[in-house]
Amino acid sequence: VAMGQDVTIDARTVIYDNVSIGDNTTIRAGTVIMSDCTVGKDTLIYPNVTIRENCDIGNRVIIHPGAVIGADGFGFYQRDKINLKIPQIGRVIIGDDVEIGACTTIDRARFTETVIGNGCKLDNLIHIAHNVQIGDHGLMAAQSGVAGSTTIGNHLMMGGQSGIRDNLNVGDGVTLFA
């Protein structure tokens, strides 16, 4: 583990191999950061956050309790009436100045990257599926979701309980309501 200066790590935190943590970052109790992750400077991670392997967290990021960064995407196919898992081996990249609400899940990409752009603010109970790319300065209210392989431009505004289906390209400045 490579740690910057003035890093605070609370009890019951688990940090795997090959993790880099930037200056002035605080990681609260019960957090798990798995292998090959970077956490930027001036970042605050509240208790019981899970950051799976191969994720990059930017500078000045706030992650609230219970968030999961880098969970497997919902990748399955059926063969002979049996559900078979498609490995999700991509990564998650969180930009600078992002805030991620409690119990929010951001899935890793199947092969490439799931990206949350700079300045995005995600409320509690948000789901971002695999391969999603969200531009800078988006706002997403509670219980909103974005389905897999969707690309969204800058300045998105999503009202509570709204959603975007899979495989879409959404432009800049879009506002959605449930």
N, CA, C and O of each residue as an XYZ file, in Angstrom:
712
protein
N       0.855     -1.185      0.000
C       0.000      0.000      0.000
C       0.892      1.236      0.000
O       1.813      1.353      0.808
N       0.605      2.158     -0.921
C       1.326      3.428     -0.986
C       0.401      4.511     -0.439
O      -0.662      4.772     -1.003
N       0.808      5.135      0.659
C      -0.031      6.137      1.309
C       0.631      7.499      1.280
O       1.831      7.638      1.517
N      -0.185      8.504      0.981
C       0.277      9.877      1.029
C       0.386     10.355      2.467
O       0.312      9.566      3.408
N       0.560     11.643      2.617
C       0.683     12.247      3.945
C      -0.696     12.526      4.533
O      -1.666     12.782      3.818
N      -0.746     12.467      5.876
C      -1.958     12.805      6.632
C      -3.164     11.973      6.208
O      -4.265     12.503      6.062
N      -2.962     10.688      6.014
C      -4.047      9.756      5.703
C      -4.581      9.200      7.015
O      -3.805      8.825      7.895
N      -5.911      9.144      7.151
C      -6.561      8.564      8.328
C      -7.291      7.302      7.903
O      -8.107      7.329      6.982
N      -6.994      6.186      8.585
C      -7.657      4.912      8.302
C      -8.188      4.374      9.623
O      -7.415      4.096     10.540
N      -9.511      4.226      9.722
C     -10.149      3.745     10.945
C      -9.995      2.231     11.103
O      -9.579      1.522     10.187
N     -10.344      1.773     12.294
C     -10.309      0.346     12.621
C     -11.247     -0.444     11.711
O     -12.203      0.096     11.154
N     -10.950     -1.724     11.578
C     -11.752     -2.677     10.801
C     -11.818     -2.316      9.316
O     -12.746     -2.721      8.616
N     -10.844     -1.563      8.845
C     -10.720     -1.278      7.419
C      -9.757     -2.297      6.826
O      -8.722     -2.603      7.419
N     -10.102     -2.821      5.656
C      -9.258     -3.808      4.992
C      -8.786     -3.194      3.675
O      -9.587     -2.765      2.845
N      -7.463     -3.164      3.507
C      -6.884     -2.642      2.276
C      -5.984     -3.723      1.688
O      -5.031     -4.160      2.333
N      -6.281     -4.146      0.481
C      -5.540     -5.208     -0.193
C      -4.228     -4.671     -0.769
O      -3.870     -3.514     -0.549
N      -3.516     -5.529     -1.509
C      -2.232     -5.177     -2.118
C      -2.398     -4.196     -3.280
O      -3.457     -4.095     -3.899
N      -1.315     -3.484     -3.546
C      -1.204     -2.599     -4.700
C      -2.299     -1.528     -4.729
O      -2.932     -1.301     -5.760
N      -2.510     -0.881     -3.594
C      -3.464      0.214     -3.464
C      -2.683      1.484     -3.186
O      -1.720      1.478     -2.419
N      -3.100      2.564     -3.807
C      -2.482      3.870     -3.601
C      -3.528      4.821     -3.026
O      -4.633      4.931     -3.558
N      -3.177      5.507     -1.941
C      -4.096      6.428     -1.266
C      -3.433      7.797     -1.200
O      -2.308      7.926     -0.718
N      -4.137      8.825     -1.689
C      -3.589     10.169     -1.776
C      -3.582     10.917     -0.445
O      -4.203     10.487      0.527
N      -2.875     12.034     -0.418
C      -2.746     12.890      0.762
C      -4.113     13.322      1.299
O      -5.071     13.513      0.550
N      -4.164     13.470      2.631
C      -5.326     14.030      3.338
C      -6.616     13.257      3.099
O      -7.701     13.834      3.163
N      -6.515     11.981      2.830
C      -7.700     11.145      2.612
C      -8.075     10.467      3.915
O      -7.208     10.063      4.689
N      -9.392     10.343      4.156
C      -9.918      9.692      5.356
C     -10.763      8.505      4.943
O     -11.667      8.629      4.116
N     -10.462      7.341      5.529
C     -11.195      6.110      5.238
C     -11.762      5.605      6.562
O     -11.015      5.242      7.471
N     -13.077      5.587      6.659
C     -13.753      5.240      7.904
C     -13.912      3.724      8.086
O     -13.667      2.943      7.167
N     -14.323      3.338      9.281
C     -14.366      1.950      9.745
C     -15.152      1.031      8.813
O     -16.176      1.410      8.246
N     -14.642     -0.174      8.679
C     -15.344     -1.226      7.961
C     -15.268     -1.141      6.454
O     -15.918     -1.924      5.761
N     -14.499     -0.222      5.937
C     -14.355     -0.098      4.490
C     -13.406     -1.174      3.966
O     -12.445     -1.548      4.638
N     -13.686     -1.665      2.762
C     -12.812     -2.624      2.095
C     -12.389     -2.017      0.758
O     -13.228     -1.612     -0.046
N     -11.080     -1.961      0.536
C     -10.531     -1.522     -0.748
C      -9.685     -2.671     -1.274
O      -8.668     -3.032     -0.682
N     -10.116     -3.236     -2.385
C      -9.450     -4.418     -2.918
C      -8.260     -4.043     -3.798
O      -7.982     -2.859     -3.987
N      -7.569     -5.021     -4.328
C      -6.290     -4.849     -5.035
C      -6.394     -3.924     -6.247
O      -7.439     -3.795     -6.885
N      -5.252     -3.286     -6.532
C      -5.062     -2.500     -7.753
C      -6.000     -1.307     -7.858
O      -6.482     -0.986     -8.944
N      -6.259     -0.652     -6.736
C      -7.108      0.539     -6.710
C      -6.281      1.773     -6.385
O      -5.242      1.693     -5.730
N      -6.763      2.910     -6.855
C      -6.196      4.188     -6.434
C      -7.313      5.026     -5.841
O      -8.443      5.027     -6.329
N      -6.970      5.736     -4.780
C      -7.879      6.673     -4.137
C      -7.148      8.003     -4.095
O      -6.045      8.090     -3.556
N      -7.747      9.028     -4.653
C      -7.096     10.324     -4.769
C      -6.956     11.069     -3.457
O      -7.320     10.563     -2.395
N      -6.430     12.262     -3.542
C      -6.202     13.090     -2.358
C      -7.489     13.793     -1.921
O      -8.414     13.993     -2.708
N      -7.511     14.160     -0.636
C      -8.625     14.912     -0.042
C      -9.963     14.206     -0.221
O     -10.996     14.855     -0.381
N      -9.943     12.895     -0.194
C     -11.143     12.075     -0.383
C     -11.641     11.586      0.966
O     -10.846     11.307      1.864
N     -12.967     11.481      1.108
C     -13.597     11.008      2.333
C     -14.459      9.803      1.995
O     -15.403      9.893      1.210
N     -14.114      8.667      2.609
C     -14.879      7.433      2.420
C     -15.492      7.070      3.771
O     -14.781      6.756      4.725
N     -16.813      7.119      3.836
C     -17.536      6.827      5.074
C     -17.542      5.327      5.364
O     -17.086      4.542      4.532
N     -18.058      4.907      6.544
C     -17.996      3.497      6.940
C     -18.695      2.545      5.963
O     -19.668      2.889      5.293
N     -18.149      1.349      5.926
C     -18.766      0.208      5.242
C     -18.934      0.393      3.740
O     -19.921     -0.059      3.159
N     -17.989      1.044      3.129
C     -17.944      1.162      1.672
C     -17.090      0.013      1.144
O     -16.097     -0.364      1.766
N     -17.480     -0.546     -0.011
C     -16.675     -1.568     -0.664
C     -16.225     -1.037     -2.014
O     -17.040     -0.638     -2.846
N     -14.909     -1.040     -2.215
C     -14.339     -0.675     -3.504
C     -13.640     -1.924     -4.026
O     -12.603     -2.335     -3.507
N     -14.224     -2.517     -5.060
C     -13.691     -3.753     -5.610
C     -12.405     -3.496     -6.370
O     -12.010     -2.346     -6.561
N     -11.750     -4.561     -6.802
C     -10.452     -4.499     -7.464
C     -10.484     -3.640     -8.731
O     -11.491     -3.554     -9.434
N      -9.320     -3.000     -8.990
C      -9.079     -2.266    -10.229
C     -10.024     -1.086    -10.439
O     -10.555     -0.891    -11.533
N     -10.228     -0.304     -9.384
C     -11.047      0.904     -9.475
C     -10.188      2.122     -9.173
O      -9.273      2.061     -8.352
N     -10.489      3.226     -9.845
C      -9.791      4.491     -9.624
C     -10.778      5.517     -9.101
O     -11.783      5.815     -9.746
N     -10.483      6.054     -7.927
C     -11.310      7.070     -7.293
C     -10.535      8.376     -7.364
O      -9.368      8.416     -6.976
N     -11.156      9.441     -7.850
C     -10.477     10.712     -8.061
C     -10.190     11.481     -6.779
O     -10.293     10.943     -5.676
N      -9.832     12.736     -6.945
C      -9.540     13.648     -5.837
C     -10.823     14.312     -5.346
O     -11.745     14.570     -6.120
N     -10.860     14.584     -4.039
C     -11.967     15.302     -3.411
C     -13.307     14.593     -3.617
O     -14.338     15.237     -3.809
N     -13.275     13.276     -3.573
C     -14.484     12.460     -3.718
C     -15.034     12.162     -2.332
O     -14.276     11.956     -1.385
N     -16.365     12.141     -2.219
C     -17.042     11.724     -0.985
C     -17.885     10.508     -1.327
O     -18.700     10.543     -2.250
N     -17.682      9.423     -0.572
C     -18.473      8.204     -0.771
C     -19.163      7.884      0.557
O     -18.504      7.665      1.573
N     -20.491      7.859      0.534
C     -21.286      7.665      1.747
C     -21.433      6.183      2.098
O     -21.150      5.317      1.270
N     -21.881      5.888      3.340
C     -21.918      4.511      3.838
C     -22.674      3.542      2.941
O     -23.709      3.874      2.364
N     -22.136      2.351      2.842
C     -22.796      1.254      2.152
C     -22.672      1.263      0.644
O     -23.207      0.371     -0.015
N     -21.983      2.244      0.074
C     -21.819      2.276     -1.384
C     -20.905      1.131     -1.819
O     -20.010      0.718     -1.082
N     -21.148      0.628     -3.034
C     -20.324     -0.423     -3.617
C     -19.842      0.070     -4.977
O     -20.640      0.366     -5.866
N     -18.531      0.151     -5.119
C     -17.922      0.599     -6.354
C     -17.232     -0.615     -6.994
O     -16.351     -1.224     -6.389
N     -17.639     -0.955     -8.212
C     -16.982     -2.052     -8.927
C     -17.618     -3.413     -8.752
O     -16.959     -4.432     -8.963
N     -18.908     -3.457     -8.363
C     -19.597     -4.750     -8.321
C     -19.680     -5.305     -9.743
O     -19.577     -4.552    -10.711
N     -19.862     -6.603     -9.868
C     -20.041     -7.194    -11.194
C     -21.298     -6.642    -11.841
O     -22.322     -6.472    -11.179
N     -21.221     -6.362    -13.133
C     -22.400     -6.001    -13.893
C     -23.308     -7.211    -14.050
O     -22.899     -8.347    -13.808
N     -24.541     -6.953    -14.456
C     -25.536     -8.011    -14.622
C     -25.335     -8.640    -15.992
O     -26.061     -8.342    -16.940
N     -24.340     -9.513    -16.081
C     -23.986    -10.138    -17.341
C     -24.253    -11.629    -17.303
O     -23.518    -12.386    -16.668
N     -25.308    -12.049    -17.985
C     -25.675    -13.458    -18.035
C     -26.185    -13.796    -19.436
O     -26.636    -12.918    -20.171
N     -26.108    -15.059    -19.789
C     -26.752    -15.552    -21.002
C     -27.320    -16.924    -20.671
O     -26.894    -17.583    -19.723
N     -28.287    -17.335    -21.470
C     -28.909    -18.637    -21.236
C     -28.451    -19.637    -22.284
O     -28.443    -19.358    -23.482
N     -28.070    -20.816    -21.794
C     -27.730    -21.922    -22.671
C     -28.387    -23.156    -22.076
O     -28.205    -23.465    -20.898
N     -29.145    -23.848    -22.894
C     -29.875    -25.046    -22.451
C     -30.709    -24.753    -21.202
O     -30.774    -25.561    -20.276
N     -31.353    -23.561    -21.201
C     -32.255    -23.125    -20.125
C     -31.550    -22.946    -18.790
O     -32.176    -23.027    -17.733
N     -30.240    -22.704    -18.840
C     -29.453    -22.447    -17.626
C     -28.821    -21.067    -17.754
O     -28.280    -20.725    -18.805
N     -28.889    -20.275    -16.691
C     -28.266    -18.948    -16.676
C     -26.776    -19.082    -16.399
O     -26.370    -19.643    -15.382
N     -25.967    -18.561    -17.314
C     -24.515    -18.626    -17.174
C     -23.956    -17.215    -17.057
O     -24.388    -16.305    -17.765
N     -23.002    -17.044    -16.168
C     -22.424    -15.740    -15.891
C     -21.384    -15.370    -16.946
O     -20.569    -16.200    -17.348
N     -21.425    -14.113    -17.388
C     -20.395    -13.545    -18.252
C     -19.425    -12.802    -17.339
O     -19.846    -11.883    -16.637
N     -18.157    -13.160    -17.322
C     -17.211    -12.477    -16.427
C     -17.170    -10.971    -16.686
O     -17.181    -10.523    -17.833
N     -17.125    -10.218    -15.621
C     -17.037     -8.761    -15.683
C     -15.621     -8.384    -15.224
O     -15.341     -8.363    -14.025
N     -14.740     -8.089    -16.170
C     -13.325     -7.903    -15.839
C     -12.837     -6.477    -16.077
O     -11.640     -6.204    -15.987
N     -13.758     -5.573    -16.379
C     -13.401     -4.175    -16.589
C     -13.163     -3.444    -15.283
O     -12.900     -4.065    -14.253
N     -13.256     -2.134    -15.327
C     -12.955     -1.318    -14.155
C     -13.955     -0.189    -14.002
O     -14.831      0.003    -14.846
N     -13.815      0.560    -12.909
C     -14.606      1.765    -12.668
C     -13.645      2.923    -12.470
O     -12.638      2.803    -11.772
N     -13.975      4.055    -13.099
C     -13.209      5.281    -12.911
C     -14.165      6.360    -12.413
O     -15.151      6.687    -13.074
N     -13.862      6.901    -11.254
C     -14.641      7.985    -10.653
C     -13.810      9.259    -10.780
O     -12.667      9.297    -10.324
N     -14.368     10.298    -11.393
C     -13.645     11.548    -11.599
C     -13.449     12.335    -10.311
O     -13.785     11.863     -9.226
N     -12.911     13.523    -10.440
C     -12.681     14.419     -9.303
C     -13.980     15.107     -8.879
O     -14.877     15.329     -9.693
N     -14.062     15.443     -7.579
C     -15.174     16.227     -7.018
C     -16.525     15.535     -7.170
O     -17.549     16.197     -7.338
N     -16.529     14.218     -7.112
C     -17.752     13.419     -7.216
C     -18.246     13.103     -5.811
O     -17.443     12.888     -4.903
N     -19.571     13.072     -5.626
C     -20.165     12.606     -4.372
C     -21.098     11.455     -4.694
O     -21.938     11.549     -5.589
N     -20.939     10.354     -3.944
C     -21.702      9.127     -4.175
C     -22.496      8.828     -2.916
O     -21.920      8.661     -1.841
N     -23.820      8.759     -3.043
C     -24.707      8.587     -1.899
C     -24.686      7.189     -1.310
O     -24.133      6.246     -1.876
N     -25.312      7.101     -0.149
C     -25.383      5.841      0.595
C     -26.103      4.770     -0.222
O     -27.080      5.047     -0.918
N     -25.606      3.565     -0.123
C     -26.199      2.383     -0.762
C     -26.314      2.517     -2.279
O     -27.213      1.938     -2.889
N     -25.424      3.263     -2.875
C     -25.352      3.384     -4.325
C     -24.395      2.327     -4.848
O     -23.388      2.022     -4.209
N     -24.711      1.765     -6.019
C     -23.851      0.764     -6.632
C     -23.445      1.212     -8.027
O     -24.279      1.614     -8.838
N     -22.150      1.135     -8.288
C     -21.605      1.438     -9.611
C     -20.895      0.173    -10.086
O     -19.872     -0.220     -9.526
N     -21.445     -0.461    -11.121
C     -20.918     -1.740    -11.602
C     -19.686     -1.548    -12.479
O     -19.570     -0.561    -13.207
N     -18.774     -2.505    -12.396
C     -17.597     -2.502    -13.262
C     -18.022     -2.849    -14.681
O     -19.061     -3.472    -14.895
N     -17.226     -2.448    -15.626
C     -17.494     -2.753    -17.030
C     -17.202     -4.217    -17.327
O     -16.465     -4.884    -16.601
N     -17.791     -4.693    -18.399
C     -17.519     -6.071    -18.802
C     -16.060     -6.226    -19.213
O     -15.377     -7.121    -18.715
N     -15.567     -5.370    -20.116
C     -14.175     -5.428    -20.549
C     -13.446     -4.103    -20.362
O     -12.246     -4.105    -20.087
N     -14.128     -2.980    -20.500
C     -13.474     -1.677    -20.563
C     -13.646     -0.892    -19.269
O     -13.093     -1.275    -18.238
N     -14.406      0.203    -19.311
C     -14.530      1.081    -18.144
C     -15.958      1.586    -17.973
O     -16.636      1.927    -18.941
N     -16.394      1.623    -16.723
C     -17.567      2.400    -16.320
C     -17.002      3.699    -15.768
O     -16.102      3.675    -14.930
N     -17.525      4.843    -16.234
C     -16.939      6.140    -15.879
C     -17.995      7.078    -15.317
O     -19.067      7.244    -15.900
N     -17.684      7.689    -14.184
C     -18.483      8.772    -13.612
C     -17.636     10.032    -13.737
O     -16.564     10.122    -13.138
N     -18.111     11.005    -14.513
C     -17.333     12.195    -14.824
C     -17.127     13.129    -13.649
O     -17.763     12.986    -12.605
N     -16.237     14.079    -13.830
C     -15.910     15.064    -12.793
C     -17.152     15.826    -12.342
O     -18.007     16.178    -13.154
N     -17.239     16.075    -11.032
C     -18.281     16.924    -10.483
C     -19.657     16.303    -10.393
O     -20.603     16.992    -10.012
N     -19.814     15.023    -10.729
C     -21.128     14.378    -10.633
C     -21.535     14.202     -9.177
O     -20.694     13.962     -8.311
N     -22.840     14.325     -8.916
C     -23.394     14.135     -7.584
C     -24.504     13.096     -7.694
O     -25.524     13.323     -8.344
N     -24.286     11.949     -7.045
C     -25.249     10.849     -7.054
C     -25.862     10.729     -5.676
O     -25.142     10.588     -4.687
N     -27.161     10.782     -5.597
C     -27.911     10.678     -4.350
C     -27.820      9.242     -3.813
O     -27.108      8.410     -4.375
N     -28.533      8.962     -2.743
C     -28.612      7.623     -2.179
C     -29.396      6.704     -3.128
O     -30.255      7.158     -3.884
N     -29.083      5.418     -3.069
C     -29.841      4.383     -3.778
C     -29.877      4.581     -5.295
O     -30.936      4.488     -5.916
N     -28.730      4.850     -5.871
C     -28.586      4.982     -7.318
C     -27.921      3.705     -7.837
O     -27.088      3.114     -7.149
N     -28.287      3.284     -9.042
C     -27.599      2.161     -9.667
C     -27.069      2.586    -11.024
O     -27.816      3.068    -11.876
N     -25.760      2.399    -11.213
C     -25.105      2.638    -12.494
C     -24.610      1.276    -12.981
O     -23.779      0.643    -12.329
N     -25.119      0.834    -14.117
C     -24.793     -0.501    -14.631
C     -23.447     -0.516    -15.358
O     -22.809      0.521    -15.538
N     -23.035     -1.708    -15.768
C     -21.746     -1.912    -16.426
C     -21.639     -1.138    -17.740
O     -22.615     -0.978    -18.474
N     -20.428     -0.669    -18.010
C     -20.068      0.023    -19.248
C     -20.692      1.404    -19.410
O     -20.561      2.003    -20.477
N     -21.364      1.930    -18.391
C     -21.985      3.249    -18.490
C     -20.897      4.322    -18.447
O     -19.908      4.190    -17.726
N     -21.091      5.368    -19.216
C     -20.188      6.519    -19.239
C     -21.043      7.748    -18.981
O     -21.917      8.073    -19.783
N     -20.800      8.437    -17.866
C     -21.540      9.653    -17.533
C     -20.569     10.822    -17.617
O     -19.495     10.791    -17.017
N     -20.953     11.854    -18.367
C     -20.118     13.045    -18.521
C     -20.009     13.843    -17.230
O     -20.447     13.390    -16.172
N     -19.436     15.008    -17.321
C     -19.163     15.846    -16.146
C     -20.422     16.529    -15.618
O     -21.340     16.852    -16.372
N     -20.439     16.739    -14.308
C     -21.405     17.577    -13.585
C     -22.846     17.116    -13.702
O     -23.761     17.934    -13.791
N     -23.050     15.792    -13.702
C     -24.404     15.258    -13.678
C     -24.966     15.245    -12.268
O     -24.216     15.150    -11.297
N     -26.283     15.342    -12.154
C     -27.001     15.235    -10.882
C     -28.034     14.129    -11.009
O     -28.834     14.123    -11.945
N     -28.016     13.184    -10.058
C     -28.967     12.073    -10.086
C     -29.628     11.946     -8.719
O     -28.942     11.780     -7.711
N     -30.977     12.025     -8.679
C     -31.721     11.916     -7.427
C     -32.022     10.454     -7.103
O     -31.844      9.563     -7.934
N     -32.478     10.236     -5.885
C     -32.651      8.906     -5.307
C     -33.427      7.939     -6.180
O     -34.367      8.318     -6.880
N     -33.018      6.696     -6.124
C     -33.642      5.560     -6.786
C     -33.652      5.695     -8.305
O     -34.518      5.131     -8.974
N     -32.701      6.432     -8.846
C     -32.537      6.522    -10.295
C     -31.557      5.452    -10.743
O     -30.764      4.945     -9.949
N     -31.620      5.117    -12.017
C     -30.707      4.112    -12.521
C     -30.411      4.305    -13.992
O     -31.195      4.886    -14.742
N     -29.248      3.796    -14.381
C     -28.830      3.830    -15.772
C     -28.444      2.405    -16.151
O     -27.582      1.796    -15.517
N     -29.091      1.878    -17.192
C     -28.826      0.511    -17.631
C     -27.545      0.444    -18.459
O     -27.025      1.467    -18.902
N     -27.055     -0.752    -18.657
C     -25.736     -1.010    -19.212
C     -25.453     -0.420    -20.585
O     -26.338     -0.271    -21.427
N     -24.183     -0.093    -20.772
C     -23.626      0.361    -22.045
C     -24.282      1.636    -22.568
O     -24.402      1.825    -23.778
N     -24.703      2.507    -21.659
C     -25.289      3.793    -22.028
C     -24.244      4.880    -21.858
O     -23.475      4.869    -20.897
N     -24.220      5.811    -22.790
C     -23.310      6.957    -22.728
C     -24.143      8.217    -22.547
O     -25.104      8.450    -23.281
N     -23.764      9.031    -21.560
C     -24.507     10.242    -21.213
C     -23.557     11.427    -21.272
O     -22.420     11.347    -20.809
N     -24.028     12.521    -21.842
C     -23.224     13.730    -21.952
C     -23.088     14.472    -20.626
O     -23.387     13.923    -19.565
N     -22.642     15.704    -20.694
C     -22.426     16.553    -19.524
C     -23.744     17.169    -19.036
O     -24.685     17.347    -19.809
N     -23.788     17.486    -17.748
C     -24.878     18.248    -17.122
C     -26.216     17.519    -17.139
O     -27.259     18.155    -17.293
N     -26.206     16.210    -16.985
C     -27.426     15.431    -16.838
C     -28.120     15.815    -15.534
O     -27.455     16.059    -14.528
N     -29.456     15.872    -15.545
C     -30.251     16.009    -14.322
C     -31.323     14.936    -14.345
O     -32.178     14.920    -15.231
N     -31.274     14.026    -13.355
C     -32.257     12.944    -13.265
C     -33.046     13.099    -11.980
O     -32.473     13.101    -10.890
N     -34.380     13.231    -12.103
C     -35.242     13.271    -10.933
C     -35.352     11.903    -10.295
O     -34.991     10.894    -10.901
N     -35.851     11.871     -9.071
C     -35.990     10.627     -8.319
C     -36.805      9.586     -9.068
O     -37.814      9.903     -9.699
N     -36.363      8.361     -8.990
C     -36.984      7.182     -9.581
C     -37.083      7.247    -11.105
O     -37.968      6.627    -11.694
N     -36.194      7.982    -11.736
C     -36.166      7.982    -13.197
C     -35.091      7.011    -13.671
O     -34.210      6.624    -12.903
N     -35.171      6.624    -14.929
C     -34.213      5.657    -15.434
C     -33.904      5.867    -16.903
O     -34.665      6.488    -17.644
N     -32.760      5.328    -17.297
C     -32.337      5.343    -18.692
C     -32.065      3.897    -19.091
O     -31.306      3.197    -18.420
N     -32.673      3.456    -20.162
C     -32.502      2.064    -20.597
C     -31.109      1.841    -21.185
O     -30.327      2.781    -21.323
N     -30.817      0.631    -21.518
C     -29.493      0.236    -21.987
C     -29.216      0.665    -23.425
O     -30.128      0.895    -24.220
N     -27.909      0.762    -23.731
C     -27.405      0.978    -25.086
C     -27.905      2.255    -25.758
O     -28.155      2.267    -26.963
N     -28.050      3.331    -24.980
C     -28.457      4.619    -25.540
C     -27.301      5.599    -25.496
O     -26.371      5.453    -24.703
N     -27.375      6.603    -26.363
C     -26.490      7.758    -26.300
C     -27.363      8.955    -25.949
O     -28.261      9.323    -26.707
N     -27.091      9.562    -24.788
C     -27.883     10.688    -24.295
C     -26.996     11.919    -24.358
O     -25.861     11.886    -23.881
N     -27.494     13.002    -24.938
C     -26.688     14.196    -25.149
C     -26.467     15.030    -23.900
O     -26.831     14.625    -22.796
N     -25.875     16.181    -24.081
C     -25.594     17.139    -23.001
C     -26.879     17.833    -22.560
O     -27.806     18.014    -23.348
N     -26.915     18.220    -21.274
C     -27.981     19.074    -20.758
C     -29.353     18.447    -20.690
O     -30.346     19.174    -20.703
N     -29.457     17.134    -20.618
C     -30.737     16.443    -20.582
C     -31.274     16.413    -19.158
O     -30.527     16.172    -18.210
N     -32.605     16.666    -19.011
C     -33.290     16.583    -17.731
C     -34.359     15.507    -17.832
O     -35.151     15.504    -18.775
N     -34.387     14.591    -16.866
C     -35.355     13.485    -16.853
C     -36.133     13.488    -15.541
O     -35.582     13.793    -14.483
N     -37.413     13.148    -15.619
C     -38.241     12.965    -14.431
C     -38.951     11.630    -14.543
O     -39.152     11.116    -15.643
N     -39.334     11.065    -13.396
C     -40.030      9.776    -13.404
C     -41.405      9.925    -14.015
O     -42.147      8.947    -14.110
